[in-house]
Amino acid sequence: MATTTLRPDFAPHPRKSLDLSLWVLQGLVAAIFGIFGAMMMFESHDRLAEQFAWAASVPTWVMRFIATCELLGAVALIVPGLIHKKVELVRVAGVGLTTLSLFACIFLLVRRDYDNLLLPFVLGCLSAFIVWGRSNAAPLPSQFA
């Protein structure tokens, strides 16, 4: 009976697996923040207030500011890593999106809007994981090798 074993040089490297996982996570988080940011940027304030109860208590300029932060953060999670320039912006974007999510959680807790608390909490945790991963475990290269 023949048994096959993988040669050690064919085994996946844990750092490469983490790097791939971080890229997938960055794409997912960027897509979610990008979609919500675009929606808040281009929808009217009245329509947003119909969709989200909390939007009625926030001025339009605050909604546009949050949308701008989310859109810039979504772009900065992906583009610097793809072009290998200013890769530290990925970590900065992660910190910014984590902070934005933290403030969203605090805002929802103060309003006692517990039903909508899960998404910003999860997005904040995922953004924080991206910051950790790109800072310590699997940093992006700053140039092409």
N, C-alpha and C positions, 0 to 999 in steps of 0.2 A: 504494500500500500504506500503510495507516494504522498508525501506531505510537502506543501510548498510554504515557504516562509519568505517574507519580504526582506530584501536586503536593507541594511540600515541606511544606505545612501538614498533609498527610495521613500523612506518614511518622511511624512510631512514635518517640516520644521515648525515648532510651536510658535515662534515669532512670526513666521509667514502666515500661519493660521490666524493669529491675533491681528496681524496687519490686514488681512482680507476681511476679517470680521469687523474691524474698525471702519474699513471702507464701506462695507454694506450698511453699517450703522450710521455713518456719516451721511450716506445717500438717503437713507430713510428719514433721519432727523431733518436734513436739509429740505427734503420734499414736503414734510409736514409743516415745518415753519414757513417754507416758501408758499405753500397753498394758503395757509391762514393769513400770512402777511399780504399776499396779493388780494385776497378777499377783503381784508380790512382796508387796504389801500384804495381799491377801485369800486367797492360797493358804497352806496349812500349810507349815511349814518342811520337814517330811519329804517332802511332794510336790515342793517346789522342789528338794530335794536329789536326787530321782529324775530331774528334768528337766535340772538343771545340776549338773555335777560340782563346781564351785567352791562351790556353796551349802552343801555339807556342812561346809566348813571355816570358815564365817562364822556367828557367833551370830545368833539370831533378832532381837535388838534392832538389830543392824547392818543386817540385811535390811530391817527396817521403817523405819529411818532413811534408807537409800538410796531406798526406795520413796517415802517422803514427799518427799524432795528431787526425785525424778523427777516426781512428780505436780504438785508446786508449780511446778517449772520448766516443765512442759508447759502449765499454765494461764497462767503469766506470759509465755510466748512469744506467746500469742494475744490474751488478753482486753484488756490495756492498749492494744494497737494498735487493737482494734475500737472501744473506747469513747473513745479519744483522751484518756485520763486516765492520768497516771503512766507515760508511754511509756518512760521510762528503765528501767522494770522489765523491758522486753524485753531490753535489753542486759545487765542484771544476771542475768536468767535464762539468757541465752546464755553468760555467763561461768561461772555456776554449773554448767551442764550440760557445758560444755567441761572444767571442772575435774574434775567427776565422771567423765567419760569418760577423762581423763588418768589418774586414780587407778585406774580399772578396767583400763586398759592396763598400768599398772605392776604391779598385782596379778596379772594374767594372765601377764605376763612372768616375774615371780618364781616363779610356779607352773609355768612352762614349758608353759602351756596355749595353744599357738600356734594351735590350731584355732579358738578362740573370740575371737581378738584382732581380727579384721577389723571386726566390728560396732561395738565401742566406739571404735575408731580412726576409722572413717568418720563416726560420729555426732559425735565430738569435732571433727573437721575441719569438718563442716557447721555445728555450733554456733558454732565460731570464725568461719566465714564470715558467719553471721547477725550476730554481734557487730560484725564489720568493716562489713558493709553497713548496719546500722542506726545505726552510729556516724558513718560518713564518707560513704558513697556515696548512700544513700537513707534518711535519717533519717525517722522517723515524725513527723507533725505532732502537737503537744501539745493542740490544740483544733480544733474544726471551723472551717473557713474561711468 
